[in-house]
Amino acid sequence: MNLLPIFIIAGPTASGKTGFAIELAEKFKKKGVSCEIVNADSIQLYNELKILTAFPSSDEMNRVPHHLFGILEPFETFSVGKWKQVAEAKIDELHKQGKIPILCGGTGLYLNSIVQGIAKIPDVPESYRKEVWEKFQEIGREKFMEELLKLDPGNELNPNNTQRILRAYEVASFTGKPLSYWWSQGNNSKYDNIKTLVLLPPKERLRENILKRAVQMVNNGAIEEVRGLLSRYPNYKGPLDRVIGFTEIQDFLKRKISLEELIDRMVIRTRQYAKRQSTWFRNQMPQAKYAEAVISDVIDEFIDFYFSIDKNL
């Protein structure tokens, strides 16, 4: 049995996850222990819109090895199960090399698939899935979400993530139990010694971070990269169209909104998304340690955890 740990750094967007993961890896390196970062953010799997998806910078990726970033083309889809498969392969590879994987990202379902495993959700017939899709088209997104919340009151999914809200509706309406129930039946993780940190900065600090990030994205070329994607894939409809800022930048390019309105809308949507993420992490990852900021005591806890494990069992 390999008892090397897995470290998980989670939290809402703009909470400082990437910076902490890198700092943690560098502190371990000073103690002769090698760590590498594994992406657990569904949108950073894609090789496009790197500015708009807050991709780690070249400097950050050079400081610590990063994995599973930019591995998908714009029209590819990736389920939780697929991510779990490739993530576990990378985790096992790093463990065999005597290295510690640091899973870093804000996609809670990905992280919980490692912490808890994946429950066997009853199959939904293709004919029923087609009915749900037709209903979605007939009643529209807003009313569809209202009905989904009646079936699954605790649902925190982004209403703009069509693939996931369809899946949540299919499962809840067909089985009579929401996805959260089926996920809670997992508890079949293949790993021991997982230590999880969820960064939850105070609301005002997170708001400041979100505004600063939105301005930086626009100043650093987010508008140009969306224009470039659309030039390669005119009328693009795919997983990347749910990235915050993608629709807003298109409206700006069509001169429907001003630059100031573009940034305002990005900030509002990002705040809403961060709130949903924070709620999800509090409710779905009770085993985690929560911290408002990165302090030396938090890093020391990870170091103490590592050296407390008998890795020769």
VOPAGU-2260 file (C-alpha; in pm, 1 decimal, decimal comma):
REM VOPAGU-2260
SITE   aa  ch    i         X         Y         Z
SITE  MET   A    0       0,0       0,0       0,0
SITE  ASN   A    1     128,4     345,8     -93,6
SITE  LEU   A    2      67,8     576,7     199,8
SITE  LEU   A    3     212,7     893,3      50,1
SITE  PRO   A    4     -41,7    1172,3      97,1
SITE  ILE   A    5    -251,8    1372,7    -143,4
SITE  PHE   A    6    -287,7    1742,5     -68,8
SITE  ILE   A    7    -597,4    1927,6    -188,6
SITE  ILE   A    8    -613,2    2306,5    -215,1
SITE  ALA   A    9    -968,6    2419,1    -289,1
SITE  GLY   A   10   -1178,2    2732,7    -268,0
SITE  PRO   A   11   -1378,9    2979,6    -473,3
SITE  THR   A   12   -1237,2    3166,7    -769,6
SITE  ALA   A   13    -985,5    3441,9    -683,1
SITE  SER   A   14    -925,4    3299,7    -333,9
SITE  GLY   A   15    -551,3    3247,5    -383,3
SITE  LYS   A   16    -541,1    2870,7    -444,1
SITE  THR   A   17    -266,3    2871,8    -705,8
SITE  GLY   A   18     -34,7    3091,7    -500,3
SITE  PHE   A   19     -79,5    2876,6    -192,0
SITE  ALA   A   20     -21,9    2549,7    -380,8
SITE  ILE   A   21     304,1    2685,5    -522,1
SITE  GLU   A   22     417,9    2819,3    -184,3
SITE  LEU   A   23     338,5    2484,2     -23,3
SITE  ALA   A   24     536,5    2293,8    -288,0
SITE  GLU   A   25     836,0    2525,4    -249,0
SITE  LYS   A   26     834,2    2488,7     131,4
SITE  PHE   A   27     835,4    2109,8      94,0
SITE  LYS   A   28    1119,7    2129,8    -160,2
SITE  LYS   A   29    1334,9    2300,6     104,2
SITE  LYS   A   30    1280,1    1993,5     319,3
SITE  GLY   A   31    1382,0    1756,7      40,7
SITE  VAL   A   32    1026,4    1653,0     -53,5
SITE  SER   A   33     905,4    1695,7    -412,0
SITE  CYS   A   34     549,1    1812,1    -483,9
SITE  GLU   A   35     374,2    1862,2    -819,2
SITE  ILE   A   36      42,6    2035,7    -891,6
SITE  VAL   A   37    -250,8    1857,7   -1058,6
SITE  ASN   A   38    -532,3    2067,7   -1203,3
SITE  ALA   A   39    -878,9    2023,7   -1049,9
SITE  ASP   A   40   -1053,1    2306,8   -1234,6
SITE  SER   A   41   -1282,7    2193,5   -1515,8
SITE  ILE   A   42   -1233,3    2502,7   -1729,3
SITE  GLN   A   43    -852,8    2507,3   -1703,0
SITE  LEU   A   44    -845,9    2170,1   -1876,2
SITE  TYR   A   45    -891,6    2359,4   -2204,5
SITE  ASN   A   46    -609,2    2492,8   -2420,8
SITE  GLU   A   47    -794,1    2812,7   -2514,2
SITE  LEU   A   48    -889,3    3130,6   -2323,5
SITE  LYS   A   49    -598,3    3098,9   -2083,4
SITE  ILE   A   50    -625,0    3461,2   -1970,7
SITE  LEU   A   51   -1000,0    3443,9   -1914,0
SITE  THR   A   52    -973,2    3115,1   -1722,6
SITE  ALA   A   53    -693,3    3245,1   -1494,4
SITE  PHE   A   54    -444,3    2988,4   -1620,1
SITE  PRO   A   55    -124,4    2969,5   -1412,2
SITE  SER   A   56     142,4    3196,1   -1557,2
SITE  SER   A   57     454,6    3063,0   -1729,8
SITE  ASP   A   58     657,7    3169,1   -1424,8
SITE  GLU   A   59     425,4    2978,4   -1189,0
SITE  MET   A   60     437,7    2666,0   -1404,3
SITE  ASN   A   61     817,8    2686,4   -1418,3
SITE  ARG   A   62     848,3    2714,4   -1040,7
SITE  VAL   A   63     655,8    2390,5    -979,1
SITE  PRO   A   64     560,6    2120,0   -1233,4
SITE  HIS   A   65     190,2    2139,7   -1331,4
SITE  HIS   A   66     -27,7    1865,9   -1482,4
SITE  LEU   A   67    -365,5    1840,0   -1662,4
SITE  PHE   A   68    -369,7    2202,2   -1771,7
SITE  GLY   A   69    -466,7    2274,8   -2134,1
SITE  ILE   A   70    -520,8    1911,6   -2233,3
SITE  LEU   A   71    -858,2    1958,0   -2410,4
SITE  GLU   A   72    -962,7    2111,7   -2741,5
SITE  PRO   A   73   -1250,5    2366,6   -2740,0
SITE  PHE   A   74   -1525,6    2122,2   -2840,1
SITE  GLU   A   75   -1426,5    1831,5   -2613,8
SITE  THR   A   76   -1636,3    1749,6   -2308,7
SITE  PHE   A   77   -1507,0    1597,2   -1987,1
SITE  SER   A   78   -1714,8    1430,1   -1716,8
SITE  VAL   A   79   -1626,8    1391,4   -1350,4
SITE  GLY   A   80   -1560,1    1024,5   -1416,5
SITE  LYS   A   81   -1315,9    1101,0   -1699,1
SITE  TRP   A   82   -1131,2    1356,2   -1487,8
SITE  LYS   A   83   -1111,0    1111,0   -1198,8
SITE  GLN   A   84    -958,9     851,3   -1428,6
SITE  VAL   A   85    -682,0    1074,8   -1564,6
SITE  ALA   A   86    -622,7    1240,4   -1225,5
SITE  GLU   A   87    -581,6     906,7   -1049,1
SITE  ALA   A   88    -338,4     792,2   -1318,0
SITE  LYS   A   89    -129,8    1105,3   -1256,7
SITE  ILE   A   90    -154,7    1070,3    -876,7
SITE  ASP   A   91     -39,2     708,1    -894,1
SITE  GLU   A   92     247,4     802,9   -1127,3
SITE  LEU   A   93     367,8    1074,9    -889,6
SITE  HIS   A   94     337,6     845,9    -588,1
SITE  LYS   A   95     551,3     583,5    -762,5
SITE  GLN   A   96     814,2     853,6    -808,7
SITE  GLY   A   97     798,2     936,4    -438,0
SITE  LYS   A   98     632,8    1273,1    -504,6
SITE  ILE   A   99     328,6    1438,4    -344,1
SITE  PRO   A  100      41,1    1542,0    -571,5
SITE  ILE   A  101    -120,6    1875,8    -486,6
SITE  LEU   A  102    -470,0    1884,1    -637,1
SITE  CYS   A  103    -559,0    2248,3    -687,9
SITE  GLY   A  104    -884,7    2390,3    -823,0
SITE  GLY   A  105   -1237,4    2503,7    -765,1
SITE  THR   A  106   -1438,6    2219,7    -920,3
SITE  GLY   A  107   -1574,7    2056,6    -607,8
SITE  LEU   A  108   -1718,5    1748,6    -777,2
SITE  TYR   A  109   -1375,9    1666,1    -918,0
SITE  LEU   A  110   -1213,3    1692,9    -576,5
SITE  ASN   A  111   -1482,7    1493,3    -399,8
SITE  SER   A  112   -1446,3    1214,5    -655,7
SITE  ILE   A  113   -1095,9    1165,3    -513,2
SITE  VAL   A  114   -1190,1    1220,3    -147,8
SITE  GLN   A  115   -1508,4    1011,7    -147,0
SITE  GLY   A  116   -1505,5     816,4    -471,6
SITE  ILE   A  117   -1798,7     808,8    -711,6
SITE  ALA   A  118   -2128,0     642,7    -628,6
SITE  LYS   A  119   -2307,5     426,5    -882,1
SITE  ILE   A  120   -2584,6     651,6   -1010,5
SITE  PRO   A  121   -2871,6     462,3   -1176,7
SITE  ASP   A  122   -2863,6     482,2   -1555,2
SITE  VAL   A  123   -3104,8     729,8   -1710,2
SITE  PRO   A  124   -3251,8     596,7   -2039,5
SITE  GLU   A  125   -3155,3     786,6   -2351,9
SITE  SER   A  126   -3523,7     835,3   -2436,4
SITE  TYR   A  127   -3579,5    1009,8   -2101,4
SITE  ARG   A  128   -3271,9    1226,8   -2147,5
SITE  LYS   A  129   -3414,0    1336,0   -2481,7
SITE  GLU   A  130   -3740,9    1431,8   -2311,2
SITE  VAL   A  131   -3552,5    1646,1   -2058,5
SITE  TRP   A  132   -3360,8    1820,9   -2337,1
SITE  GLU   A  133   -3684,0    1894,3   -2524,9
SITE  LYS   A  134   -3836,6    2032,0   -2205,4
SITE  PHE   A  135   -3534,6    2256,7   -2150,7
SITE  GLN   A  136   -3571,5    2395,6   -2501,5
SITE  GLU   A  137   -3945,8    2441,2   -2459,9
SITE  ILE   A  138   -3963,4    2620,5   -2124,5
SITE  GLY   A  139   -3628,0    2801,8   -2129,4
SITE  ARG   A  140   -3335,0    2814,4   -1888,4
SITE  GLU   A  141   -3495,5    3025,4   -1613,8
SITE  LYS   A  142   -3808,6    2811,9   -1570,4
SITE  PHE   A  143   -3601,2    2495,0   -1606,9
SITE  MET   A  144   -3381,4    2605,3   -1316,4
SITE  GLU   A  145   -3691,3    2682,6   -1108,2
SITE  GLU   A  146   -3815,0    2327,4   -1161,5
SITE  LEU   A  147   -3469,6    2182,7   -1089,6
SITE  LEU   A  148   -3455,9    2366,9    -756,7
SITE  LYS   A  149   -3792,6    2217,6    -662,4
SITE  LEU   A  150   -3650,3    1871,7    -725,7
SITE  ASP   A  151   -3313,6    1952,6    -568,2
SITE  PRO   A  152   -3343,3    2251,7    -327,7
SITE  GLY   A  153   -2976,7    2238,2    -233,0
SITE  ASN   A  154   -2851,2    2257,2    -588,2
SITE  GLU   A  155   -2568,2    2511,0    -628,7
SITE  LEU   A  156   -2489,3    2457,4    -997,9
SITE  ASN   A  157   -2420,5    2747,6   -1227,6
SITE  PRO   A  158   -2746,0    2801,2   -1422,8
SITE  ASN   A  159   -2538,7    2869,4   -1735,4
SITE  ASN   A  160   -2375,7    2527,1   -1724,1
SITE  THR   A  161   -2626,5    2355,1   -1950,4
SITE  GLN   A  162   -2464,3    2012,5   -1942,7
SITE  ARG   A  163   -2465,8    1990,1   -1563,6
SITE  ILE   A  164   -2812,3    2129,4   -1498,8
SITE  LEU   A  165   -2953,7    1885,3   -1755,2
SITE  ARG   A  166   -2774,4    1599,2   -1580,6
SITE  ALA   A  167   -2894,7    1713,4   -1237,5
SITE  TYR   A  168   -3253,9    1735,4   -1361,8
SITE  GLU   A  169   -3237,4    1395,5   -1534,3
SITE  VAL   A  170   -3111,9    1218,8   -1223,1
SITE  ALA   A  171   -3338,0    1396,9    -971,8
SITE  SER   A  172   -3656,9    1355,7   -1174,9
SITE  PHE   A  173   -3588,5     998,3   -1289,7
SITE  THR   A  174   -3460,9     851,3    -961,0
SITE  GLY   A  175   -3657,3    1068,3    -717,4
SITE  LYS   A  176   -3333,7    1162,6    -540,0
SITE  PRO   A  177   -3100,5    1455,2    -618,1
SITE  LEU   A  178   -2743,1    1414,9    -737,0
SITE  SER   A  179   -2617,0    1522,3    -393,3
SITE  TYR   A  180   -2780,0    1211,3    -245,3
SITE  TRP   A  181   -2609,6     979,8    -492,8
SITE  TRP   A  182   -2276,7    1150,1    -443,0
SITE  SER   A  183   -2306,9    1103,2     -67,5
SITE  GLN   A  184   -2335,6     728,8    -121,3
SITE  GLY   A  185   -1980,7     710,3    -258,8
SITE  ASN   A  186   -1726,3     667,7      21,8
SITE  ASN   A  187   -1510,4     435,1    -189,8
SITE  SER   A  188   -1195,1     640,2    -232,3
SITE  LYS   A  189    -884,9     437,2    -317,5
SITE  TYR   A  190    -658,7     675,1    -121,6
SITE  ASP   A  191    -560,5     717,6     240,9
SITE  ASN   A  192    -392,4    1023,3     389,8
SITE  ILE   A  193    -570,7    1303,4     209,7
SITE  LYS   A  194    -534,7    1648,6     361,6
SITE  THR   A  195    -766,5    1921,9     233,9
SITE  LEU   A  196    -754,3    2298,4     273,8
SITE  VAL   A  197   -1039,5    2522,9     157,5
SITE  LEU   A  198    -947,7    2890,2     125,8
SITE  LEU   A  199   -1244,3    3111,6     211,9
SITE  PRO   A  200   -1128,4    3475,8     228,7
SITE  PRO   A  201   -1357,6    3733,9     394,7
SITE  LYS   A  202   -1624,2    3866,2     158,8
SITE  GLU   A  203   -1471,1    4209,9     114,5
SITE  ARG   A  204   -1125,0    4075,4      37,7
SITE  LEU   A  205   -1269,0    3830,2    -214,1
SITE  ARG   A  206   -1464,4    4113,2    -378,1
SITE  GLU   A  207   -1143,8    4314,6    -411,8
SITE  ASN   A  208    -960,8    4016,0    -559,6
SITE  ILE   A  209   -1239,5    3956,7    -810,7
SITE  LEU   A  210   -1243,0    4317,2    -928,5
SITE  LYS   A  211    -864,5    4326,5    -955,8
SITE  ARG   A  212    -860,8    4001,3   -1153,4
SITE  ALA   A  213   -1131,7    4118,2   -1396,4
SITE  VAL   A  214    -940,6    4438,7   -1472,7
SITE  GLN   A  215    -614,9    4246,5   -1515,3
SITE  MET   A  216    -779,2    3998,6   -1753,3
SITE  VAL   A  217    -906,5    4277,1   -1976,0
SITE  ASN   A  218    -574,7    4465,5   -1962,9
SITE  ASN   A  219    -374,1    4149,2   -2031,8
SITE  GLY   A  220    -555,2    4052,8   -2350,9
SITE  ALA   A  221    -877,8    3866,8   -2264,6
SITE  ILE   A  222   -1069,1    4056,7   -2532,5
SITE  GLU   A  223    -811,3    3966,3   -2797,0
SITE  GLU   A  224    -811,4    3597,3   -2704,6
SITE  VAL   A  225   -1191,5    3574,9   -2731,5
SITE  ARG   A  226   -1172,7    3751,3   -3067,6
SITE  GLY   A  227    -908,3    3498,8   -3172,3
SITE  LEU   A  228   -1116,8    3199,0   -3063,5
SITE  LEU   A  229   -1417,6    3329,8   -3255,1
SITE  SER   A  230   -1205,3    3384,2   -3565,7
SITE  ARG   A  231   -1098,8    3018,6   -3553,1
SITE  TYR   A  232   -1442,3    2887,2   -3457,0
SITE  PRO   A  233   -1714,0    3127,5   -3583,8
SITE  ASN   A  234   -2043,3    3101,7   -3390,9
SITE  TYR   A  235   -1866,5    2883,2   -3130,7
SITE  LYS   A  236   -2098,6    2682,9   -2906,1
SITE  GLY   A  237   -1917,9    2453,9   -2667,4
SITE  PRO   A  238   -1790,0    2407,7   -2310,9
SITE  LEU   A  239   -1596,2    2735,6   -2316,4
SITE  ASP   A  240   -1905,7    2947,2   -2378,2
SITE  ARG   A  241   -1986,0    2919,9   -2008,0
SITE  VAL   A  242   -1658,5    3084,9   -1905,9
SITE  ILE   A  243   -1735,1    3408,3   -1723,2
SITE  GLY   A  244   -1653,1    3693,8   -1956,7
SITE  PHE   A  245   -1695,1    3503,0   -2282,4
SITE  THR   A  246   -2050,9    3624,3   -2351,8
SITE  GLU   A  247   -1977,1    3969,4   -2211,8
SITE  ILE   A  248   -1674,0    4014,4   -2436,5
SITE  GLN   A  249   -1879,1    3909,1   -2738,2
SITE  ASP   A  250   -2132,8    4177,7   -2649,0
SITE  PHE   A  251   -1849,4    4428,6   -2619,7
SITE  LEU   A  252   -1710,6    4328,3   -2959,2
SITE  LYS   A  253   -2057,7    4377,5   -3107,4
SITE  ARG   A  254   -2065,6    4721,7   -2940,7
SITE  LYS   A  255   -2368,0    4629,9   -2732,2
SITE  ILE   A  256   -2192,9    4728,7   -2407,9
SITE  SER   A  257   -1906,5    4956,9   -2306,3
SITE  LEU   A  258   -1572,9    4848,0   -2160,2
SITE  GLU   A  259   -1689,8    4961,8   -1815,7
SITE  GLU   A  260   -2010,3    4755,8   -1848,7
SITE  LEU   A  261   -1805,7    4457,1   -1961,0
SITE  ILE   A  262   -1594,2    4466,3   -1645,6
SITE  ASP   A  263   -1897,2    4530,1   -1421,8
SITE  ARG   A  264   -2079,6    4227,8   -1562,8
SITE  MET   A  265   -1774,8    4005,1   -1529,3
SITE  VAL   A  266   -1736,3    4111,9   -1166,5
SITE  ILE   A  267   -2103,1    4051,0   -1083,0
SITE  ARG   A  268   -2107,6    3705,8   -1242,2
SITE  THR   A  269   -1780,0    3611,2   -1075,4
SITE  ARG   A  270   -1908,1    3718,7    -732,5
SITE  GLN   A  271   -2221,9    3509,8    -783,0
SITE  TYR   A  272   -2013,0    3211,2    -889,5
SITE  ALA   A  273   -1773,5    3248,5    -595,5
SITE  LYS   A  274   -2070,1    3257,8    -356,3
SITE  ARG   A  275   -2207,0    2932,3    -499,7
SITE  GLN   A  276   -1863,7    2772,1    -475,4
SITE  SER   A  277   -1817,3    2881,8    -113,6
SITE  THR   A  278   -2156,9    2742,7     -16,1
SITE  TRP   A  279   -2079,1    2413,5    -188,2
SITE  PHE   A  280   -1742,8    2369,4     -16,9
SITE  ARG   A  281   -1888,5    2444,5     327,4
SITE  ASN   A  282   -2169,0    2191,0     276,9
SITE  GLN   A  283   -1991,7    1917,7      81,7
SITE  MET   A  284   -1636,9    1907,9     224,4
SITE  PRO   A  285   -1684,7    1902,4     602,8
SITE  GLN   A  286   -1359,9    1706,8     647,1
SITE  ALA   A  287   -1153,7    1998,7     518,6
SITE  LYS   A  288    -963,7    2261,7     710,4
SITE  TYR   A  289   -1090,5    2612,1     634,2
SITE  ALA   A  290    -870,9    2919,7     632,5
SITE  GLU   A  291    -930,4    3285,4     551,3
SITE  ALA   A  292    -572,8    3338,8     435,6
SITE  VAL   A  293    -243,3    3162,3     384,9
SITE  ILE   A  294     -39,1    3183,3     702,4
SITE  SER   A  295     269,3    2995,9     814,7
SITE  ASP   A  296      67,4    2786,8    1062,3
SITE  VAL   A  297    -141,9    2643,8     778,3
SITE  ILE   A  298     166,2    2537,1     581,9
SITE  ASP   A  299     320,3    2391,9     899,0
SITE  GLU   A  300      11,7    2170,7     940,5
SITE  PHE   A  301      72,1    2017,1     596,3
SITE  ILE   A  302     437,8    1959,8     676,3
SITE  ASP   A  303     356,3    1803,1    1014,0
SITE  PHE   A  304      91,7    1583,6     847,9
SITE  TYR   A  305     344,4    1452,5     594,9
SITE  PHE   A  306     612,5    1370,6     849,2
SITE  SER   A  307     359,9    1203,3    1083,5
SITE  ILE   A  308     280,8     935,4     823,0
SITE  ASP   A  309     466,3     604,7     844,6
SITE  LYS   A  310     537,7     570,0     472,7
SITE  ASN   A  311     705,6     231,1     514,9
SITE  LEU   A  312     390,7      39,8     611,4
